[in-house]
Amino acid sequence: MMTKTAKALEEYDRLADVSSDERKLEALRKKVAIAFSEESPNSVERCLELIYPGPRVPQVGQELSFVRRMVEMSKTSDMKWNPRYVEYARVLGRPPEDQIEQDRKDWPGGCMVGFILWLGQKWKEWYQSIGVGHLPLDQRRYYQDHKAFDLWLKHQKS
């Protein structure tokens, strides 16, 4: 469970609701990134470089930020890996621990690039399979689609 990250996000949200002090928000953003690095397989440096908490509630047609998705998913399981990363590794024939090492070799300086490209392609395939492949991606990734997409993803073969 991502308790440190969730607590850091709560602190960030409280400040964001009452203040626009960029220095304080940046300090809390760093706290979120550090907490996330401690509860995930990502390095502190990488998290500090990439993690921005994003809005608390998604707007129509937009997803939650990466950190918020991870925290929300972790509330229902004791996961170490993003379930979609697990499916990515499975389709490529490796356990997640081995796949992340392979991705680090294949994508130095951005080990999630392979996963991000693969996942984007899978979203495209899924939307085409349900007959809405003609819509641009930014109009297709509605929050309510995630459960159906994840179910479809579990049945993908290598």
Residue pairs with C-beta under 8 A, 6 or more apart in sequence:
1 74
1 75
1 78
2 35
2 36
2 39
2 40
2 70
2 71
2 74
3 39
4 35
4 38
4 39
5 32
5 35
5 36
5 39
5 67
5 70
5 71
5 74
6 71
6 74
6 75
7 35
8 28
8 31
8 32
8 34
8 35
8 36
9 32
9 53
9 67
9 68
9 71
11 28
11 31
12 25
12 28
12 29
12 31
12 32
12 53
13 53
13 56
15 21
15 24
15 25
15 28
16 25
16 56
19 25
29 51
29 52
29 53
30 48
32 51
32 53
32 67
33 44
33 47
33 48
33 50
33 51
34 44
34 47
34 48
36 42
36 47
36 51
36 67
36 70
37 43
37 44
37 46
37 47
37 48
39 74
40 47
40 70
40 80
41 80
41 81
41 100
50 66
51 66
51 67
52 65
52 67
53 65
53 67
53 68
54 64
54 65
54 66
54 67
54 68
55 64
55 65
56 68
58 64
58 143
60 142
61 138
61 139
61 141
61 142
62 141
63 69
63 141
63 143
64 72
64 143
70 82
73 79
73 82
73 83
81 89
81 96
83 150
84 115
84 119
84 150
84 153
85 96
85 99
85 100
85 115
86 96
87 153
87 154
87 156
88 99
88 114
88 115
88 118
88 119
89 95
89 96
89 98
89 99
89 100
90 158
91 118
91 156
91 157
91 158
92 99
92 102
92 158
93 158
94 102
100 111
103 111
103 112
103 113
103 114
103 115
104 111
106 114
107 113
107 114
120 137
122 149
122 153
122 156
123 137
123 140
123 141
123 149
124 133
124 137
126 149
126 152
126 153
127 133
127 135
127 140
129 152
130 148
132 140
